[in-house]
């Protein structure tokens, strides 16, 4: 395996199976996944430290295009350069579990891993930007209902 995410075609097939979940997202909306070991993030860092963390490695990006959500592999050099709306930083064991769940319910696995602390979740846009970009259904599917009912 050349990268921590494995075969991107398996990720694309999973995204295609869940196309309805991403249908409300605006073109250009981007979600990133990076392994914690390549992220430059150390547990317990304060926010300023997170923003200054320099990573080195690969990031799997999901980008909403006119034809639907598309996956790609990109260089990752840190938070400031990620160009994503949401960033998921996953432990190696979490990435392995996600890969194993790709033919089944990978999104359910991601939800469980977030709850167990195997995936850290960073919001790079504010609540209103995420609402305007159509993230609500996707975030709720992961149990991340921080957008709340107040509008």
N, C-alpha and C positions, 0 to 999 in steps of 0.2 A: 504494500500500500504506500503510495507516494505522499499522501497527506493524511491528516487526522480525520478527514471526513469520508474517505473512501471514494467509491464510484459516484460521481455527481449525477449520472443518469438515474440511479436509484432515488436520489433526492428529488430530481425533477419529476419522476413518476409519482412520488408521494405528493408533491405540490400540485400536480395535474389532477390527482384523485380528489384533492381538497380545494379545487379551483373556486368553488362557491364561497368558501371562507374568505378568499382574498378579493372577491369581485367588487366590493365597495371601495377598495383602496385606490387612491389616485395614482396615475402613471408617475413613475419616479420614486415612489415610496420604497424604502430599502431597509432590510433587516440583515444584521450580520451575526455570524457565529464564529468564535475564535476559541482555541484551547487556552485554558488559563496558563499553561506552561509557556505559551508563546505570546501571551497578552502583555506581559510586564506588570501585571496586577499582583500585588501580594495581599493576602488576607489582612483585614484590619486597617487598610490605608484610608486616610481621610479623603474627602472629595478633591481637594487640590492635588493630593498625591496621585489619585486616579487619573485626573486629567493630564498630569505630567508623565504618566507611565509610558515608557517606550517599549513597544513590542517588536517582535521580529518573527515573522512566519506567515501562515496562510489564514485568510478569512473566507469563509463561505458566505456569499451574499445572496439574498433573495431580493430581486427587484421586480416591482410591478411594472410591466410594460403593457402596451395596448393589447397584446395577444395573451396576457396573463402573467402569472408569477414565473420568473425565470431564475435559475440558480447559476452561479458562476464562482470560480475560485479567484481570489485577488490577493495581492500582497498586503500584509497588515504591518503597520509601523507604529500603531498606537491610537488612542482614543481620538486625538485631535484630527487625525488624517483618515479616519474610517469612513466618513461620508455615509453614515447610516442614521436612521431614525431611532432604532432600537438595537442594542448590542447584547448578545448573550455570550457570556464567558463560561465555558464548560470545563469541568475537570476531565482528565483522560478517561476515567471510568464512565463518566456520563456520556462522553462521545461514543464510547464502545456500545453502551446500552442504546443510544439513539440509532447507531448504524444497524444493530441487530433488530430494531423495531421498524425499520424502513418499509418492509413488505406488509406490515400490519398497521398498528396505530402509533406511529412515531410522534404525532402531536400529543397524544395522551402520555407517552413516555416523557416528552419534554415537560409537560405540566407536572408530572410526578417528580422529576428531577429538580425542577425549580423549588417545589415544596420541600424536598429533602436537602436542599442546599448544594446539590451537585452542579447546578447552573446558577450563576449570578446574572442578574438582569439589570441593564442600564438603559435609562430613557434619555435620549439625546435631544429630544424636542419637548416642548411644553404640552400640557394637556390639550389645549385648544388646537395646536398644530396637529396633534395626533388625531383628534376628533375630525378636523377638517380633511385630513388625509384618508379617513375611513378605516382606522385601525381598531375600532371598538369591538367588532365581532371576533377578530383574530385574538385580541388580548383577552377577551372574556373566555374564549375557547381554551386558553392556557391558565385560566383561573386568576388572571391579572385584571381584576375589575377596578383598578385604581382610578379609572376615569369617572366612576361614580354615576349616580342618577341625576346629580345637579347639572343643569345645562343653562 
